[in-house]
Amino acid sequence: MSNDFYKTSILPFAGIIIKLCRAYTNSQEDFEDYYQEVCLQIWRSKENFREESEWSTWVYRISLNVCLTLLKKKKNNVQHFVSDAIPAEETEANYAFSDESLNQLYDTIRKLSEIDRAIIMLYLEEKPYKEIADIIGTNQNNIGVRVKRIKNRLKDMLDGKIN
């Protein structure tokens, strides 16, 4: 992967990639593996980008698909990763596995279904419903309803009302 491509086409979206990877992993090691695999798949698929959507939408869609694929492989105990450390400058703001309140939020988000996790992570990134719908593959109205339900469920889970 060229350093220029990484700096111009992946690094500007590192925040959401990191958040999505974190929402689908439970350990620093898995997180690093997911992040690296997402970056690799973005680089591998760059020639397939047809400009029918924004580049950011394409990046989010690939990130989500990679996370879901790796999660399914992990559930089936099939793993193959190449692990190198993620450069610190990319992750300083999002690398807080030691922040207890943030960990509690991610733990709660991980209890949601795979798609609900993706929706809430994109919502927390302040993506418009239309863009979330494009990434998820549904319509804008469906996203609005689901966001409201997810927020209520997260609130209940964090308040200890439901598991």
C-alpha positions as CSV (number, residue, x, y, z in Angstrom):
1,M,0.0,0.0,0.0
2,S,1.5,3.3,-1.0
3,N,2.1,5.8,1.8
4,D,0.4,8.6,-0.3
5,F,-2.8,6.6,-0.8
6,Y,-2.9,5.8,2.9
7,K,-2.4,9.5,3.9
8,T,-4.9,10.9,1.4
9,S,-7.6,8.2,1.2
10,I,-7.6,6.3,4.5
11,L,-6.1,8.5,7.2
12,P,-8.8,11.2,6.9
13,F,-11.3,8.4,7.8
14,A,-9.2,6.7,10.5
15,G,-11.6,7.9,13.2
16,I,-14.6,6.1,11.9
17,I,-12.6,3.0,10.9
18,I,-11.2,2.9,14.4
19,K,-14.6,3.3,16.0
20,L,-16.2,0.6,13.8
21,C,-13.3,-1.8,14.4
22,R,-13.6,-1.2,18.2
23,A,-17.3,-1.8,18.2
24,Y,-16.7,-5.3,16.7
25,T,-13.7,-6.3,18.9
26,N,-13.1,-7.1,22.5
27,S,-9.3,-6.8,22.7
28,Q,-6.5,-4.6,21.5
29,E,-5.0,-7.4,19.4
30,D,-8.3,-8.0,17.6
31,F,-8.8,-4.3,17.1
32,E,-5.4,-3.9,15.5
33,D,-6.1,-6.9,13.2
34,Y,-9.5,-5.5,12.1
35,Y,-8.1,-2.1,11.5
36,Q,-5.2,-3.4,9.4
37,E,-7.6,-5.7,7.4
38,V,-9.9,-2.8,6.7
39,C,-7.1,-0.6,5.4
40,L,-5.8,-3.5,3.2
41,Q,-9.3,-4.1,1.8
42,I,-9.8,-0.4,1.0
43,W,-6.5,-0.4,-0.8
44,R,-7.3,-3.6,-2.7
45,S,-10.8,-2.4,-3.8
46,K,-9.8,1.2,-4.7
47,E,-10.0,0.3,-8.4
48,N,-13.6,-0.8,-7.9
49,F,-14.8,2.6,-6.7
50,R,-17.2,3.9,-9.4
51,E,-17.9,7.3,-7.8
52,E,-21.6,6.5,-7.5
53,S,-21.3,7.6,-3.9
54,E,-18.9,9.7,-1.8
55,W,-15.5,8.2,-1.1
56,S,-16.3,8.4,2.6
57,T,-19.4,6.2,2.0
58,W,-17.3,3.7,0.2
59,V,-14.8,3.6,3.0
60,Y,-17.5,3.1,5.6
61,R,-19.2,0.4,3.6
62,I,-15.9,-1.5,3.2
63,S,-15.1,-1.0,6.9
64,L,-18.4,-2.4,8.0
65,N,-18.3,-5.3,5.6
66,V,-14.7,-6.3,6.7
67,C,-15.7,-6.0,10.4
68,L,-18.8,-8.2,9.8
69,T,-16.8,-10.7,7.8
70,L,-14.0,-11.0,10.4
71,L,-16.6,-11.3,13.1
72,K,-18.3,-14.2,11.3
73,K,-14.9,-15.8,10.8
74,K,-14.0,-15.4,14.4
75,K,-17.3,-17.0,15.4
76,N,-16.3,-20.0,13.3
77,N,-12.8,-19.9,14.8
78,V,-11.2,-19.2,11.4
79,Q,-8.5,-16.5,11.8
80,H,-5.7,-15.3,9.6
81,F,-4.2,-11.9,10.1
82,V,-0.9,-10.1,9.7
83,S,-0.4,-8.0,12.8
84,D,1.7,-4.8,12.9
85,A,1.1,-2.0,15.4
86,I,-1.1,0.9,14.3
87,P,0.8,4.2,14.3
88,A,0.1,6.1,17.4
89,E,-0.7,9.4,15.7
90,E,-3.7,7.7,14.1
91,T,-5.2,6.3,17.2
92,E,-4.4,8.7,20.1
93,A,-7.9,10.1,20.3
94,N,-9.6,6.8,19.8
95,Y,-7.2,4.3,21.4
96,A,-8.6,4.6,24.9
97,F,-9.1,1.0,26.0
98,S,-8.2,2.3,29.4
99,D,-11.0,4.8,29.6
100,E,-13.6,3.0,31.8
101,S,-16.7,5.0,30.8
102,L,-15.8,4.7,27.1
103,N,-15.2,0.9,27.6
104,Q,-18.7,0.7,29.2
105,L,-20.3,2.4,26.2
106,Y,-18.5,0.1,23.8
107,D,-19.3,-3.0,25.8
108,T,-23.0,-2.0,25.7
109,I,-22.8,-1.2,21.9
110,R,-21.3,-4.7,21.4
111,K,-24.5,-6.2,22.9
112,L,-26.5,-4.9,20.0
113,S,-27.0,-6.8,16.7
114,E,-24.3,-6.4,14.1
115,I,-26.3,-4.0,12.0
116,D,-27.6,-2.0,14.9
117,R,-23.9,-1.5,16.0
118,A,-23.0,-0.2,12.6
119,I,-26.0,2.2,12.5
120,I,-25.3,3.6,15.9
121,M,-21.6,4.0,15.2
122,L,-22.4,5.9,12.0
123,Y,-25.0,8.0,13.8
124,L,-22.4,8.9,16.5
125,E,-20.1,10.0,13.7
126,E,-23.0,12.4,12.8
127,K,-23.5,10.9,9.4
128,P,-26.8,11.9,7.8
129,Y,-29.5,9.3,7.7
130,K,-29.3,9.1,3.9
131,E,-25.6,8.2,4.0
132,I,-26.2,5.7,6.8
133,A,-28.9,4.2,4.6
134,D,-26.6,4.0,1.6
135,I,-23.9,2.3,3.6
136,I,-26.3,-0.2,5.3
137,G,-28.4,-0.8,2.2
138,T,-31.8,0.4,3.4
139,N,-33.9,3.5,3.2
140,Q,-33.6,6.8,5.1
141,N,-36.9,6.4,7.0
142,N,-35.9,3.0,8.3
143,I,-32.7,4.4,9.6
144,G,-34.5,7.2,11.5
145,V,-36.8,4.6,13.2
146,R,-33.9,2.3,14.0
147,V,-31.7,5.1,15.5
148,K,-34.5,6.0,17.9
149,R,-35.0,2.4,19.0
150,I,-31.3,1.8,19.3
151,K,-30.8,4.9,21.4
152,N,-33.7,3.9,23.7
153,R,-32.3,0.4,24.0
154,L,-28.8,1.6,24.8
155,K,-30.2,4.0,27.4
156,D,-32.1,1.2,29.1
157,M,-29.1,-1.1,29.0
158,L,-26.8,1.6,30.5
159,D,-29.4,2.3,33.2
160,G,-29.5,-1.4,34.0
161,K,-33.1,-1.8,33.0
162,I,-32.3,-4.6,30.4
163,N,-29.3,-6.8,29.7
